[in-house]
Amino acid sequence: MKYILSFETSCDDTSVAVLNTDYEVLANIISTQTEHLEFGGVLPELASRMHMQNIMRLAQAALNQAGIILEQIDALAVSVNPGLIGSLIVGLAFAKSMAWSLQIPLITVNHLLSHIFANFIEHRGKIKAPFLALVVSGGHTELVYFLSETEFEVVGKTLDDAAGETFDKSAKLLGLDFPGGPIIDELSEGGDKNFVNLPNPLPQKDNYNFSYSGMKTAIRSYIIEQDKDFIAEHIHDIAASVQEAIIRPLISKTLRKAKELKVKQILIAGGVAANSALRKEMTSVAKRQGVEVFYPSIKLCTDNAAMIAAAAIPKLKVGDYAELSVNADSTKGTRYL
């Protein structure tokens, strides 16, 4: 049994975790930067500074919670892309210095890949390749086909905006708080998802890419044409319609690709994987197709260091380590680093 100490600083959450190589979480501490709320989004420079303040304290707290000492750690894992470059550098610099001082391996992890591996924590022993993964978050929307835990291909991606971003922008137009996804999800409960007729981008049967820029424009056009009293009266129906428009292509394209590839397992990952309608509808339709759907608990859908360690476990097992000269970068997409 080996232990991994992992760091996640790709955006505005500082997180440190300890996992063993059986995907058991011994500690997973997250410090959310509420300082960004007044800006309606993440302020990159502020995020970097807050990571610098928090990371050492959280590392010690994670070790204490796990009940182990630093000398028992066998490897360090850290997210190095994609994300805010300043934030990524803070986590990477800290992990590099610790790896050098302890003379233990450093494992670099792609942030999107780690969201997928969050499923391995809660569904230990149940997930077997080949499988299809849908990654949906504030800045990313991708469909990824896995031949094994270390061999995969991106088979579909957003051509412009992401699903999570569309939730946030729609919420802002409706006068709701940030982040918008959870709020729209809650307001949609009991609403009529067919109340507003919104477009279905890239409907071609052989196209597995996504596009949300036109949908954002359509949502904006609809909302600004309504008066405030109408929106207030029908907020649940409007929210349900917006949510349905966003998740509809995610479900249909994922299931079509699963049928084409003949895979029997689908993994949903990323912040939008917490959306209750996406989980429920994907699971229901997939069951009729003979496909099993996995998704993490709500606490593992958001950015956290436990998923970073989970994605590092296959690399630790085969000795795939990073050089201390490695750099962070903000290139989007699910990659094997």
Secondary structure, DSSP 8 states (H G I E B T S, - for coil): --EEEEEE-SSSEEEEEEEETTS-EEEEEEEE-GGGGGGTS--HHHHHHHHHHHHHHHHHHHHHHHT--GGG--EEEEEEESS-HHHHHHHHHHHHHHHHHHT--EEEEEHHHHHHHHHHHHSTTT--SSEEEEEE-SS-EEEEEESSSS-EEEEEEBSS--HHHHHHHHHHHTT--SSHHHHHHHHHTT--TTSS----SS--TT---B--HHHHHHHHHHHHTS-HHHHHHTHHHHHHHHHHHHHHHHHHHHHHHHHHHT-SEEEEESGGGG-HHHHHHHHHHHHHTT-EEE---HHHHSS-HHHHHHHHHHHHHHT--B-TT-------S----
